[in-house]
Amino acid sequence: MAEARQVGTLLQTGVPVEYTTASAVPGEVAQASMVAVDYDTQDVADLANRHGISVGEIMSTYLQPGEQLAGFGNGGSESLVMFLDSPKLGRIVRKVCAEDLSSVGWDPNGTGVMTPPSTKGGLQVDYLMGLPEAVRPYFPLVHNAEVRETDRGRKLVYDQSMLTGVEVSTFVAEAQPTPGVVRQLHFEVMRLLAERVHPHRETLHIGDSIGPSHLDKIEARLELSRAAAPEAFGQLLDADRIVINGREYTNIKGLLTFFRQPHVKEMLEPKHHALVMGDTNTENVMITNLDALLEAMAQPGRPEFTYDDIGLKFLDPRAIGHNSQGRHTIDDRMYDNKPVHNTLGNYDVMHGEHFTVAVSRVG
């Protein structure tokens, strides 16, 4: 059965793409894919189960003739991420964003923190395709994108170049470098942003962005946590004070109230917005020249290397900014400060769940 195709736009982003309106990929594609690959490990089965799909269905639906499956990745925004060997493009990353592959239900018209995976993926494609030429070497290259209208809903499938190397978070966890090396890594991430990303699309900003871009999102995500586990998060979020590792702090509710004071917001409000990456946690920063980093670490004295020396590149940009999205994304440059969060607030420890929690109520 031939697939019916038409030219349309990628969700709401305006990117021209080819739509696939058939409900399934023809059987001969499935056969070719299955012959090429034998990838039935428990890890893959677990991943497939998490997405509510069988390994065979993954290969029959999302692989084309001649392609070979090389592995799977942990996708952001609950996308299905596959590493493929393509006869035309070599090793690529194929991402599938679809509500039926998610572990939770999504409103197809959701916005903000409830933006559904297919919409997020579409915005990311638009962001990457619309980057200024000078910025593109520091991000993956999108080869193609396709929206499939199927009997199980809309699916966004897109291919991008594969960045080889190691994520900064993985390198720090496994290599356990000295604090000086970690400091230099975080410094170079911030310098890369300041010199190569943030100078673009600079726009004079008038109005409130601290509220909608920062504080409102914090509150929305906390309420999602409360809704998911009200018994646990209700007490944690409603208390005025919180004791962590024996030290007492003002809890999140008081902090948000403090930051919403007009004189505090005025101090924090940026004068300009610019192009941002939007999600610079160190799982999204790749070291593509690990040999250069290891060589620098082996030298006596303070480690010396630059972002170009070690080939720093960014993965999974957020692609949603302040009143902007996709190829038009701009926001407060402070949105890219997660390396500072790592240094001062152990962000990677929290994000990677490298901790234990014992909760008790005081009084």
C-alpha positions in Angstrom: 0.0 0.0 0.0 1.5 3.3 -1.0 1.5 6.1 1.5 -0.5 9.2 0.7 1.6 12.3 1.2 0.9 16.1 1.1 2.9 19.2 1.9 1.9 21.0 5.0 3.3 22.8 8.0 4.9 21.4 11.1 2.2 21.8 13.8 1.9 25.5 14.5 5.5 26.5 13.6 5.1 27.2 9.9 7.9 24.8 8.9 7.2 23.1 5.6 7.2 19.4 6.0 5.8 16.3 4.3 2.8 14.8 6.0 2.2 11.0 6.0 -1.5 10.2 6.1 -1.3 6.4 6.0 -2.0 4.6 9.3 1.0 2.3 9.1 4.2 1.8 7.3 3.9 -0.9 4.5 4.8 -4.4 5.5 7.8 -4.7 3.2 9.5 -1.9 5.3 8.9 -3.8 8.4 10.3 -7.0 6.9 13.5 -5.2 5.8 14.0 -3.5 9.1 13.5 -6.7 11.1 16.0 -8.7 9.0 18.6 -6.0 9.5 18.4 -5.8 13.2 18.4 -8.3 16.1 18.0 -6.0 19.2 15.8 -7.8 21.7 17.6 -7.1 25.0 15.8 -6.6 28.3 16.8 -3.0 28.4 15.2 -2.4 25.0 12.1 -4.3 26.0 11.8 -2.2 29.2 12.1 1.0 27.1 9.5 -0.2 24.7 7.2 -1.1 27.5 7.6 2.3 29.1 6.4 3.8 25.8 3.6 1.3 25.5 4.9 -0.2 22.2 6.6 -3.5 21.3 10.2 -3.7 20.0 8.9 -5.2 16.7 6.4 -2.3 16.3 9.1 0.3 16.9 11.2 -1.2 14.0 8.3 -1.8 11.7 6.8 1.6 12.2 9.9 3.9 12.5 12.6 2.3 10.4 13.0 2.5 6.6 14.6 0.0 4.2 18.3 -0.3 4.6 18.4 1.4 8.0 19.9 -0.5 11.0 19.0 0.1 14.6 22.1 0.9 16.7 20.5 1.7 20.0 18.1 3.8 22.1 18.5 6.9 24.1 16.6 8.5 26.9 14.6 11.2 25.3 13.6 14.5 26.8 9.9 15.3 26.9 9.1 11.6 26.8 10.1 11.3 23.1 11.3 7.9 21.7 15.0 8.3 20.7 16.7 5.9 18.4 20.3 5.7 17.1 20.2 4.5 13.5 22.7 3.8 10.7 21.3 5.3 7.5 22.6 4.3 4.1 22.4 8.0 3.0 23.2 9.9 6.2 25.4 7.6 8.3 24.7 7.5 12.0 21.7 9.7 12.9 19.3 10.3 15.8 15.7 9.7 15.1 13.2 11.2 17.5 9.5 10.3 17.7 7.2 12.6 19.6 3.7 11.3 20.1 1.1 11.4 22.9 0.5 7.6 22.6 4.2 7.0 23.5 4.0 9.0 26.7 3.6 7.7 30.2 1.0 10.3 31.0 -1.9 11.9 29.1 -1.4 15.2 27.4 -3.9 17.8 26.3 -3.1 18.3 22.6 -3.9 22.0 23.1 -1.8 22.3 26.3 0.6 25.2 26.8 3.4 26.1 29.2 4.5 23.2 31.3 1.7 21.1 29.8 2.8 21.6 26.2 2.4 18.1 24.6 5.5 16.2 23.4 4.7 16.5 19.6 4.3 20.3 19.9 7.5 20.6 21.9 9.3 18.5 19.3 8.0 20.6 16.5 9.1 23.8 18.2 12.6 22.2 18.7 12.9 21.3 15.0 11.9 24.9 14.1 14.4 26.3 16.6 17.3 24.2 15.2 16.4 24.9 11.6 16.1 28.7 12.3 19.4 29.2 14.2 21.7 31.8 12.9 24.5 30.4 10.7 27.2 31.3 13.3 25.3 29.3 16.0 24.5 26.1 14.1 27.9 24.4 14.7 27.1 24.2 18.4 23.8 22.3 18.0 22.7 19.2 16.1 21.7 19.5 12.5 18.1 18.6 11.5 18.1 16.5 8.4 14.3 16.1 7.9 11.0 16.2 9.7 7.7 14.5 9.1 4.3 14.6 10.7 2.3 11.4 10.5 -1.4 11.5 10.9 -2.3 7.9 12.1 -5.3 6.2 13.7 -3.4 6.6 17.0 -3.0 10.3 16.7 -0.4 12.7 15.4 3.2 11.7 15.5 6.2 13.9 14.8 9.3 12.0 13.5 12.5 13.8 12.8 16.2 13.0 12.1 19.2 14.9 13.3 22.9 14.6 13.3 24.4 12.5 16.0 26.9 14.2 18.3 29.4 11.7 19.5 31.1 12.1 22.9 30.0 12.3 26.5 27.5 14.5 28.3 29.1 16.8 30.9 26.9 15.3 33.7 28.0 11.7 32.8 31.7 12.7 32.6 31.6 14.4 36.0 29.7 11.4 37.6 31.9 8.7 36.1 35.4 10.4 35.8 35.0 12.3 39.1 37.4 15.1 38.0 38.9 17.6 40.4 36.8 20.7 41.4 39.1 22.8 39.2 38.2 20.8 36.1 34.4 21.0 37.0 34.8 24.7 37.5 36.5 25.1 34.2 33.8 23.0 32.4 31.0 25.2 33.8 32.9 28.3 33.0 33.4 27.3 29.4 29.7 26.4 29.1 28.8 29.9 30.3 31.4 31.5 28.0 30.1 29.6 25.0 26.6 30.9 25.7 27.8 34.4 26.3 30.1 34.6 23.2 28.2 32.4 20.6 24.5 32.2 21.5 23.4 35.2 23.5 24.7 38.0 21.2 22.0 37.0 18.6 18.5 38.4 18.4 19.1 40.9 21.2 15.9 42.9 21.7 15.1 45.8 24.1 12.7 44.4 26.7 9.9 46.3 28.3 7.4 44.7 30.7 7.3 41.8 33.1 9.2 38.6 32.2 10.4 37.5 35.6 6.9 36.5 36.5 5.9 34.5 33.4 9.3 33.3 32.5 10.5 32.2 35.9 8.2 32.5 38.9 4.9 31.4 37.2 6.6 28.3 35.8 8.0 27.3 39.2 4.6 27.5 40.7 3.0 25.6 37.9 5.5 22.7 38.2 5.1 22.6 41.9 1.3 22.3 41.5 1.9 19.4 39.0 3.9 17.7 41.8 1.2 18.3 44.3 -1.4 16.8 42.0 0.7 13.8 41.3 1.4 13.0 45.0 -0.7 15.3 47.2 0.1 13.5 50.5 3.8 14.0 50.0 4.0 17.4 48.3 1.1 19.0 50.2 3.1 19.1 53.4 6.3 20.0 51.7 4.9 22.9 49.7 2.6 24.4 52.3 5.0 24.6 55.3 6.4 28.1 55.9 9.8 26.7 56.9 11.7 23.7 55.8 14.7 21.9 57.5 17.2 20.2 55.1 20.2 18.4 56.5 19.7 20.0 59.9 19.5 23.6 58.6 16.3 25.6 58.6 15.3 27.6 55.5 12.4 29.7 54.3 10.3 27.4 52.2 9.5 27.9 48.5 6.2 29.7 49.1 8.0 32.4 51.1 10.8 32.7 48.5 8.3 33.2 45.7 6.5 35.8 47.7 9.8 37.6 48.2 10.8 37.5 44.6 7.3 38.9 43.5 7.8 42.1 45.5 7.9 45.0 43.0 11.3 46.3 44.1 12.9 42.8 43.8 11.4 42.1 40.4 12.6 45.5 39.2 16.2 44.5 40.2 15.9 41.1 38.4 14.1 42.3 35.3 16.5 42.2 32.3 16.8 45.2 30.0 17.2 43.0 27.0 16.1 39.6 25.7 18.2 37.5 23.3 18.5 34.0 21.8 18.8 31.4 24.6 19.4 27.7 24.6 16.8 27.4 27.4 17.8 24.1 29.1 21.4 24.1 29.9 21.4 21.3 32.5 24.6 19.4 32.0 22.8 16.4 30.5 22.2 18.6 27.5 25.8 19.7 27.1 28.1 17.3 25.1 31.9 17.1 25.2 32.6 15.9 21.6 36.5 16.0 21.9 37.1 14.0 25.1 40.7 13.3 24.3 41.5 17.1 24.4 39.9 17.3 27.8 41.8 14.3 29.2 45.0 15.7 27.8 44.4 19.0 29.5 43.6 17.2 32.8 46.9 15.3 32.6 49.0 18.5 32.5 50.4 19.9 35.8 48.8 22.9 37.4 45.4 24.5 36.6 43.5 22.8 33.8 43.4 24.9 30.6 41.0 24.3 27.8 38.3 26.2 25.9 34.9 25.2 24.7 36.3 24.8 21.1 39.2 22.7 22.3 36.9 20.1 23.9 34.1 20.5 21.3 31.2 21.6 23.6 27.8 21.4 21.9 24.2 21.7 23.1 21.4 19.1 22.9 17.6 19.5 23.3 17.1 23.2 23.3 13.9 24.3 25.0 12.6 26.3 22.0 10.1 28.2 24.0 10.9 31.7 25.2 9.2 34.8 26.5 6.3 35.4 24.2 8.2 33.6 21.5 9.0 30.1 20.3 10.7 28.0 17.7 12.9 30.0 15.4 11.9 33.2 17.0 12.9 32.1 20.6 14.2 34.9 22.8 14.3 35.2 26.6 16.1 36.4 29.6 19.8 35.4 29.3 19.6 34.3 33.0 17.4 31.4 31.8 20.6 29.7 30.7 22.2 29.8 34.2 21.9 26.1 35.1 25.7 25.6 35.3 25.6 28.2 38.1 22.7 26.2 39.7 25.0 23.1 39.5 27.8 25.0 41.3 25.7 26.6 44.0 22.7 24.3 44.3 23.8 20.8 43.3 21.3 20.8 40.4 22.7 17.7 38.8 22.6 15.8 42.1 18.8 16.6 42.3 18.1 16.1 38.6 20.0 12.8 38.5 18.3 11.7 41.8 21.7 11.0 43.4 20.3 11.5 46.9 18.0 9.9 49.5 15.1 11.6 51.3 13.7 11.1 54.7 10.7 13.3 55.4 9.4 14.2 58.9 7.0 16.8 60.1 8.3 19.1 62.9 5.8 20.3 65.5 
